Amino acid sequence: MANVIIIGGGIAGTVIASRLHERKPSLSIVLTKAGPDLTGNPYVTDPAAAANLHFSEFDYNYSTTPQEHLDGKPRRNVARDVDDQRWTYEGLLPYFKRTEKQFDAEADPSQNGHEGPMHTAYVSSTGRQYPLRDTVSELWTNLGIPHIHGLNDGCPQGICDLVENFWDGMRQTAQCVFLLQGVQVRTSSFVRRVLFDDANTVVGVELTSGETIELNEGGQVIVSAGAYQTPQVVMLSGVGDLYQLVQHNIPVLSDLPTVEKGLAIGSPLFGGPNYENGGPVDFLVRAPIPTHPLKSAIEKDEGLVSNDHLLFKGPRTRLEMLLMYIAIGAESQVTLASSGSSVDPAINPNYYTTESDRHVMREGSCMQMELMLNTAEDKELVESKHFA
């Protein structure tokens, strides 16, 4: 029996369990984790080895559904619609600061924490100075992108040092930093569904092994199983889109279509020990694109839109340099592929299905070409140019 059952032993579940026990030590808290304890695994702690986790036995290796350019759907921002200030930057800032221990003593204390358990540092403070750093910085400056102190300072528009989370040459994981003494941790315990009584009151959880973990009266279940498995567990429990549940013969407790919506997915020249303790990244850059042509693109997807459309709220970023598009235009979703919890959910990000998606990517590509082909500094970087 437990007062609180937390499904998912990742970052969110670990922090919730640790903080909740810290605040209310009398509660009986159970934290379920689908996989084994990886606290001392070198693939987890060693920055240079972390890539080995991809496609390993510890990787779920999810794949998306085939992308067929479906019709786009309007974006929703529930926190904004109901004016819930807890989910604004200002509302979350105290929790960000409480988590962080910023190495840079000159970092803005109103935006950064210096007493938290997670150590952060700007890449320039590590001594890793890659040979193209200054040139790349000048390239972005020549495109009119301003230099800012950090992307975590509330106004993330510009170029700044990458911030890393390492301590003593090791990656910090939530399990190592947020202590779980006093919490019952159940590893290799894959949750199939949340259990409800006849009054639709939650009474526990069922594991794929058939074992059940029951709640004390008035207890709570917190589902924090990640972006893919959280909606899967909720839908397998009978809460979700009516059509989806009926299709897979799952008893319907609540027709709630929004459950599935809103999915938002080294060189040998540098052999010194400081280069082994991080990735070859100097900067993060976030830059806006012109609003007027973007509005035209959105109207092709959604019809006439007003100037208070979500994507016009600014200044906001719509792309990053690799090139990574931040705001997906069509509504992404996670749906059920089966009534069995062992079958991966159907993950559909709806990539590039709207005109606004494609417009933003074209703008980003043009910015990259301008950066590398039409600036004085590109001559130091580009030996030859070939166009197909």
C-alpha positions in Angstrom: 0.0 0.0 0.0 1.2 3.5 -0.8 0.1 7.1 -0.4 1.7 8.1 -3.7 2.6 5.9 -6.7 4.9 7.6 -9.3 5.0 5.9 -12.7 8.4 6.6 -14.4 11.8 6.8 -12.9 13.3 9.4 -15.3 14.1 13.0 -14.5 10.6 14.2 -13.6 9.6 11.1 -11.6 12.9 11.1 -9.6 12.7 14.8 -8.8 9.0 14.5 -7.7 9.7 11.5 -5.5 12.8 13.1 -3.9 11.2 16.5 -3.3 7.9 15.0 -2.1 9.7 12.8 0.5 11.8 15.8 1.5 8.6 17.9 2.1 6.4 15.1 3.6 8.6 12.2 4.9 5.6 10.5 6.5 4.2 9.6 3.1 4.6 6.1 1.7 6.0 6.7 -1.8 6.5 4.1 -4.5 8.5 5.0 -7.6 8.2 2.5 -10.5 10.9 2.3 -13.2 10.5 0.2 -16.3 14.3 -0.5 -16.7 17.1 -1.5 -14.4 19.2 0.8 -12.2 21.8 2.5 -14.4 23.2 4.8 -11.8 26.8 3.5 -12.1 26.6 2.6 -15.8 29.6 4.3 -17.6 27.4 4.9 -20.7 25.3 7.1 -18.5 28.0 8.9 -16.5 30.8 9.3 -19.1 30.1 12.2 -21.5 32.1 10.6 -24.3 30.4 7.3 -24.0 26.8 8.5 -23.8 26.1 8.0 -27.5 26.6 4.3 -26.9 23.1 4.2 -25.3 21.5 4.8 -28.7 20.0 1.5 -30.0 21.4 -0.4 -26.9 19.4 -2.7 -24.6 18.5 0.4 -22.6 17.0 2.3 -25.6 13.3 1.9 -26.4 14.3 2.6 -30.0 10.9 4.2 -30.9 10.2 5.0 -34.5 7.6 7.4 -35.9 4.7 6.6 -38.2 5.2 7.2 -41.9 4.7 11.0 -42.6 2.1 11.6 -45.2 1.6 15.4 -45.2 -1.8 15.4 -43.5 -3.9 18.5 -43.2 -2.5 20.8 -40.5 -4.4 21.6 -37.3 -4.4 24.7 -35.2 -2.0 24.9 -32.2 -3.2 24.9 -28.7 -1.7 26.3 -25.6 -3.9 25.2 -22.7 -1.9 27.1 -20.1 -2.4 30.4 -22.0 -6.1 29.6 -22.7 -6.9 29.2 -19.0 -4.5 31.9 -17.9 -2.5 29.5 -15.7 0.5 31.5 -14.6 2.1 28.5 -13.0 3.3 27.3 -16.4 4.8 30.6 -17.5 8.5 31.3 -17.4 8.0 33.4 -14.3 5.9 30.7 -12.7 8.6 28.0 -13.2 11.6 30.2 -12.6 11.8 29.5 -8.8 12.0 25.8 -9.6 14.7 26.3 -12.2 16.8 28.3 -9.8 16.3 25.8 -7.0 17.7 23.1 -9.2 20.7 24.9 -10.6 24.2 25.5 -9.2 25.7 27.8 -11.9 29.5 27.9 -12.0 29.7 31.5 -13.4 29.6 33.8 -10.3 28.6 36.7 -12.6 25.5 35.0 -13.9 22.3 37.0 -13.2 21.1 35.8 -9.8 17.6 36.8 -10.7 17.6 34.2 -13.5 20.1 31.6 -12.3 20.5 29.5 -9.2 23.8 29.1 -7.3 22.8 26.7 -4.5 21.0 23.8 -6.3 22.2 20.3 -6.7 22.7 20.3 -10.6 26.0 21.9 -11.6 25.9 24.0 -14.8 28.7 25.9 -16.6 29.2 27.8 -19.8 31.3 26.0 -22.3 33.9 28.8 -22.4 34.7 28.2 -18.8 35.8 24.6 -19.4 38.9 25.5 -21.4 37.6 23.8 -24.6 38.5 26.4 -27.3 37.7 24.9 -30.7 39.6 26.6 -33.6 36.5 27.9 -35.4 34.8 29.4 -32.3 35.7 33.0 -33.0 35.0 32.8 -36.7 31.5 31.2 -36.2 30.7 33.9 -33.6 31.6 36.6 -36.1 29.5 34.9 -38.8 26.4 35.1 -36.6 27.2 38.7 -35.5 27.3 39.7 -39.2 23.8 38.4 -39.7 22.6 40.7 -37.0 22.2 38.1 -34.2 23.0 39.8 -30.9 25.2 38.2 -28.2 23.4 37.5 -24.9 24.6 36.1 -21.6 22.5 32.9 -21.7 19.5 31.2 -23.2 18.2 30.4 -19.7 17.8 34.1 -18.8 14.2 34.5 -19.8 14.7 36.2 -23.2 16.3 33.5 -25.4 16.9 35.5 -28.6 20.5 35.6 -29.7 23.9 33.8 -29.5 25.4 32.6 -26.3 27.7 29.9 -24.9 26.3 26.4 -24.6 25.5 25.5 -21.0 26.6 22.1 -19.8 25.6 19.9 -16.9 28.7 18.0 -15.8 30.5 17.7 -12.4 34.0 16.4 -11.8 34.1 15.1 -15.4 30.9 13.1 -15.2 27.4 13.6 -16.4 24.9 14.3 -13.6 21.8 12.2 -13.6 18.7 13.0 -11.5 19.0 9.7 -9.7 22.5 10.6 -8.4 21.6 14.2 -7.4 18.1 13.9 -6.0 18.3 11.3 -3.2 15.6 8.6 -3.0 16.3 7.3 0.6 12.9 6.8 2.1 11.3 6.1 -1.3 10.5 2.6 -2.4 12.0 2.3 -5.9 10.8 -0.6 -8.0 13.1 -1.2 -10.9 12.2 -3.4 -13.9 8.6 -2.7 -13.1 6.7 -1.8 -16.3 3.3 -0.4 -15.6 0.5 -1.6 -17.8 -2.3 0.7 -16.5 -3.8 2.7 -13.7 -6.6 1.0 -11.8 -9.9 2.6 -10.9 -12.9 1.5 -8.8 -16.6 1.6 -9.8 -16.7 5.3 -8.8 -13.8 6.1 -11.2 -11.5 6.8 -8.3 -7.9 5.7 -8.7 -7.0 2.7 -6.5 -3.6 1.6 -7.7 -1.6 0.4 -10.7 -1.2 -2.9 -12.5 2.3 -4.0 -13.7 2.8 -6.1 -16.9 3.8 -8.9 -14.6 0.3 -9.0 -13.3 1.2 -7.7 -9.9 -0.8 -4.7 -8.5 0.4 -1.9 -6.3 -2.5 -0.6 -4.2 -3.1 2.9 -2.9 -4.2 3.9 0.6 -7.5 5.7 0.7 -7.0 9.2 -0.7 -3.8 8.3 -2.4 -2.6 9.6 -5.8 -0.9 8.2 -8.9 1.4 10.5 -10.8 2.2 9.4 -14.4 5.6 10.8 -15.5 6.6 8.1 -17.9 7.9 10.3 -20.7 6.4 12.0 -23.7 5.5 8.7 -25.4 4.6 6.3 -22.6 2.7 8.8 -20.4 -0.2 9.1 -22.9 0.1 5.3 -23.6 -0.4 4.4 -20.0 -3.3 6.9 -19.6 -5.1 5.6 -22.7 -4.6 1.9 -21.6 -6.2 2.9 -18.4 -9.4 4.0 -20.2 -8.8 7.7 -20.4 -8.4 9.1 -23.9 -10.1 9.5 -27.3 -13.3 7.5 -27.5 -12.6 6.1 -31.0 -9.1 5.0 -30.0 -10.3 3.2 -26.9 -13.2 1.4 -28.6 -11.0 0.4 -31.5 -8.7 -1.5 -29.1 -11.5 -2.9 -26.9 -10.4 -0.8 -23.9 -13.3 0.1 -21.4 -13.9 3.8 -21.6 -13.7 5.7 -18.3 -13.4 9.2 -19.8 -13.6 10.4 -23.4 -10.6 12.8 -23.4 -9.2 13.3 -26.9 -6.5 15.8 -25.7 -4.5 12.9 -24.0 -3.0 12.0 -27.4 -2.4 15.5 -28.6 0.4 18.0 -28.2 3.6 16.0 -28.7 6.3 18.7 -28.9 10.5 14.9 -30.2 34.9 13.4 -31.6 38.0 14.3 -33.5 41.4 12.9 -32.4 42.8 16.5 -32.7 41.0 17.3 -29.4 42.4 14.7 -27.1 42.9 16.6 -23.9 40.9 15.6 -20.8 38.8 18.8 -20.9 37.6 17.9 -24.5 36.5 14.4 -23.3 34.2 16.0 -20.8 31.7 17.5 -23.2 30.6 17.7 -26.8 32.1 19.8 -29.7 29.5 22.6 -29.4 30.4 26.2 -28.6 27.2 28.2 -29.0 23.5 28.1 -29.0 21.8 30.5 -31.4 18.1 31.4 -31.5 16.8 33.8 -34.1 13.4 34.9 -35.3 12.2 35.2 -38.9 10.0 37.9 -40.5 6.4 37.8 -39.3 4.5 38.9 -42.5 5.6 36.0 -44.8 5.0 33.6 -42.0 1.5 34.9 -41.6 0.8 34.2 -45.3 2.1 30.7 -44.8 -0.1 30.1 -41.8 -3.2 31.4 -43.6 -2.7 28.7 -46.3 -3.1 26.2 -43.5 -5.7 27.7 -41.2 -7.4 30.5 -43.1 -7.3 34.1 -42.0 -5.5 34.6 -38.7 -5.2 37.6 -36.4 -2.0 39.3 -35.2 -2.4 37.6 -31.8 -1.8 34.2 -33.2 0.4 32.0 -31.0 3.3 32.0 -33.4 3.4 35.8 -33.6 3.9 36.3 -29.9 7.4 37.7 -29.8 10.1 37.9 -29.8 10.0 34.2 -30.3 12.3 31.7 -31.9 11.2 29.4 -34.7 14.5 27.7 -35.6 17.9 26.7 -34.3 21.1 26.0 -36.0 21.5 22.6 -36.9 18.7 23.3 -38.5 16.1 22.4 -35.9 12.5 23.7 -36.2 11.2 24.4 -32.8 7.4 24.9 -33.3 5.9 22.1 -35.3 2.9 23.5 -37.2 0.7 20.4 -37.4 -0.5 18.9 -34.2 1.7 16.0 -33.2 0.2 13.0 -31.4 0.8 9.7 -29.7 -1.9 7.1 -30.2 -2.3 3.4 -29.4 -1.2 0.8 -31.8 -2.5 -2.0 -29.6 -4.2 -2.7 -26.3 -1.0 -4.4 -25.1 1.5 -2.3 -23.1 4.4 -4.2 -24.7 3.6 -2.8 -28.1 5.1 0.6 -28.9 2.6 3.5 -29.2 2.1 5.1 -32.7 4.1 8.3 -32.7 3.1 10.8 -35.4 5.0 14.1 -35.3 3.3 15.3 -38.5 6.6 16.7 -39.8 6.3 19.5 -42.5 2.7 18.9 -43.2 1.7 22.6 -43.2 2.8 25.5 -45.3 4.0 27.3 -42.1 6.3 24.4 -41.3 7.8 24.4 -44.8 8.1 28.2 -44.8 10.1 28.3 -41.5 12.4 25.6 -42.8 13.0 27.5 -46.0 13.8 30.6 -44.0 16.2 28.7 -41.8 18.0 27.2 -44.8 18.3 30.6 -46.4 19.9 31.9 -43.2 22.3 29.0 -43.1 23.3 29.7 -46.8 23.7 33.4 -46.0 25.9 32.5 -43.1 28.2 30.2 -45.0 28.2 31.6 -48.5 27.7 35.4 -48.3 29.9 36.7 -45.5 33.5 37.6 -45.3 34.2 35.0 -42.7 32.9 32.1 -44.8 36.1 32.3 -46.8 38.0 31.0 -43.8 35.6 28.1 -43.5 34.6 27.1 -47.0 37.4 25.8 -49.2 35.1 25.3 -52.3 31.4 25.6 -53.2 29.4 23.2 -55.3 25.8 23.6 -56.2 23.6 20.8 -57.5 
